[in-house]
Amino acid sequence: MRAFDFYMNFLSSLLLMLMFGAVSALRLQGEDKAVIPLSNAHAHNDYEHTRPLLDALAHGFRSVEADIYLVNDALLVAHDLEDVLPDKSLEALYLDPLLERTQQYGGKVYPNGNDSFLLLIDLKSEGAPTYHELHSVLEKYQEMLTEFRDGEKIERGVTVIVSGDRPREVMESQQVRFAAYDGRLADLEEEPDPAFMPLVSDNWRNHFTWLGQGGISPKEHEKLKETVQRVHGRGQMIRFWATPDNESVWRVLRDAKVDLINTDNLAGLRDFLLEAPTSE
């Protein structure tokens, strides 16, 4: 009888675990379906939030940024080298959860969204070796990643864009990549291929003096619109970092059709984008 009782208890526990897992999955799917994807919301230094990636996803963000260091053949996520921890790897914090979602939602990160989710990876350690390891890691997740093959783009649920210490020559020499290149405004003079450089990012304070107090000057407003139009005319997206994190700046960026608006205030930007009417 003891063996029988043990067997029955084991089956009951297993059934309860399966039922709990199914209920939890349904609950999560319900929560995810209630999230409204925001096509131009970018989580700056996303890893500094309480739940890296997950908080941004809960707020509907299309894009997140992770800084990485190559430490003993591991890609660890942190703002500064002295803050790296072995359990906070790129795979654990970002790639594994994104793979789980794309498998759950038919190749998409959001069940009710169509845009490819953007994962900006900022190389903080030396570019070439860090990128070499990154490429090897990304190969394991290629089923969900946008692929760049012989100049052609094969879009999937997650698009990785490399920023920071970007080894451009190394990336350009690859016939197959699982990451794109984050350009700068100065790169536009070369007329780069959008399949290689789909995003152009730059420091706001290198180009504009307005920091959100009062209204932006007509001259700078026109410069911003012309810059955005120039980038869009080449089939690329545009993002600025070091922007003041307030509604006045968000409104100007949104109305100028800047593709990704940087923020550390996830709830604030989400509420603004969902509620604030356009001024145009």
N, C-alpha and C positions, 0 to 999 in steps of 0.2 A: 504493500500500500504506500510505503514511503516514496518509492520510485514513481508510482503513479501520481501521487500528490505533487511531487516535485515537478513532474512533467506538465501537469495541468496548470500549476502556478506559473511555470515558465511560459506556457502558451498564453495564459491570461495577461502576463506582463508584456509579452511581445505584441499582443493585440492592442493593448492600451497604448503602447508606444507608437504603433502604426496609426492608430486613430488620432492620437495627439499630434503626430507629425502632419497628418492630412488636414486636421483642423487648423493647425498653425499655418500651413501653406495656403489654405483658403483665406485665412484672415489676412495674411501678408498680401495675397493677390488682390483682395478687396481694398486694402489700404493703398497699394500701388495704383490701382485703377482710379482711385479718387484724386491722385496727384495730377496737377495740370503741368505738363512739360513746358518750360520756359526757354524758348529757342535762343535767347541772347543773355542768359544768366551764367556768369562764370565765377566759381568759388576760388578766390585767390588764397594761396597757402592753405588749401583745404584740409591738410593733415593736422592742422592746429585746432580743428573743431573737436568737440567731445567724441563724436563718432565719425572719423574720417570716411569720406565718400557717402556713407549712409545718411548723414545729416543733409548733405547736398541733394541726394536723391529724394529724400523726404520732402524737400522744398521745391522739387521739379527742375533743378539746375541741369542745363545741357552740358556744362563743361566744368572740369575741376583741374586743379594744378597740384602736382606732387614734386617736391624736390628730392633728389636721390644722390646718395654717395655710394661708391664702390668700396666695400670694406671686406677684405678676405673673401673675394669672389661672391659676395652677397650685395644685392642692391637694397640699401636701407634708406628709409624715408625720414627726413628731418630737415629743419631749417639750417642748423649748424652741426658740424661734424661731431662736436662733443656731446650732442644730444642723441646720437644714433643708438638704437636698441635692437638686438638680434631678432626680437619677435615682431618688429615693425618694418617688415620688408615690403617691397613693391607688390609682390605676389599676394601676401596675406591681406594687406590693406586695400588693394585696388583690383588686381587682375583676377584673383579667385572669386570675389563677390560679383564682379562684372560678368565673369563667365557663367556663374550660376544663374544670374538674371537673364542673360541672353539665351541660355538653354531653356529656361522656364517660359520665356516670352517669345519664342519663335525667332530668335536672332536679334531681338530688340532689347534695349535697356528699360524702356518704358512700355508697358502693354498698350498704351493709347498714344504713343508717339512714333514719328517716322524719321526724325533726324538721327543721324549717327551721333552717338555720344562722344564727346571730345575729352581725351585724357592727355593733358599737357604734362610732359615729364621734363623737368628742369634738371639738367646734368650739372651737379655742383662739384663733383670731382673731375679729374682730367678727362676731357671729352672723348678721345679716341678709345681708350680701354674701357671706359664706362659704357660707351655706346656699343662696343663689341659685346660686352656681357649682356646689355639690354637686348640686343638683337637675338642672342641665343635664348634668352628668357621668353621674348615675345613669340618666337617660333612655336613654343609649346601652347600658345593661346591663339594660333592663327585662325581657328574656326570662327572666332568672333571679331577678328581684327580686319580693318580695311587694309587691302594689300596693294602695293605699288610694284607693278611688274613690267619691266621694259618700257617705262614711261606711261603705262596705262594704270588707271585707278579702278580697283575692284572694291566697291564700298560695302562694308558690313556694319554690324551694330555698334562697334567701338572704333574710333579713329584716334590713334596715338600721334601726337605732335611733339617733336623734340625741341626743347628750348634750352637756354643756359649755354654751356660750353659745347656748342654744336659742331661736330667734326664734318663740315660740309663736304670736303673732298671725299671722305670715306663714304658718306651717304650717297653722293652722286655717282660713285663708282659701282654701286650695288645694282645688280639686275633685278633683284627681288628685295623689297623692304616691307616691314610691317610698321613703319613710322614715317611721318612726313616731317618737313623742316619748317620751323618757325622763323619767318623772315623779319626784316626791319625795313623801315621806310626807305632807307638809303639803298636797299637792294632793288627797289623798283627801277632804278636807273639801268639795271642790267636786263630788265624785262624777263624775270625768271618764270619758269614753267609752273603754272598753278598746280599741276599734278605733283610737283616736288615741293612747292612752297604754297600750300593752300591758305595759310594764315600769315598776316603781317602784324607784328606786335611792336610797340615802341613805348618809350617813357613819355608820358603826357607832358611832364615838366621840361622836357627838351624842346618842345614845339609850341607850348602854350603857357601864358602867364596867368590865365584865369584859374582861380582855385575855389570857385563856388560861392564867393561872397559877392552879392549884387548880381547883375546880369553880365553875361559874357559880351565882350565888345563886338560890334558888327564885323570888324575886320577879322577877329579870331573866329567868329562864328562862320564866316564865309570860308576861311581857310580850312576849318574842320570839315565843312560840307564838301569842299573841293577835294580834300584828301581822301575822304570816304568814297566819293564818286570815282576817283582815280583808281583806287584799289579794287572797287567793285567792277570797274570797267575791264579789269584784267582777270575777272573771275575768281578773285580772292576775298577772304574775310579779313576784317581788321579788328584789333584789340589794342587798348592802351592800358599800361600799368602805371602806378603812382598817381592815379586819379583820386581827388578828394572823395571820400566815401559818404556822400550825402545826396539828398533828393534833387537838389538844384543841378548837380553834375549829371546824375542819372538821367534826368529829363533831357538835358542838352544832348547827351550821347545817344539816347534812344531816338530822339527826334531827328538826329543827323544820320540815323540808321547804322550806327556802330554795331557790329555783329555780336561782340561779346563785351558785356559790361562787368568790370572787375568789382568784387566786393568781398569784405570779411563779414558783412551783416546779411546773412542768408535770409532771415525772415523779413528784414526791412526791404531788401530789393525785391523779394518775391511779392510782398504786399503792394509795393509801388508798381511793379509791372502788371499786376492783375487789376489794380484799381485806378491808377492814374490815367486820365484821358490824354491822348496826344495833343500837343499844342499846335499841330499843323493840320 
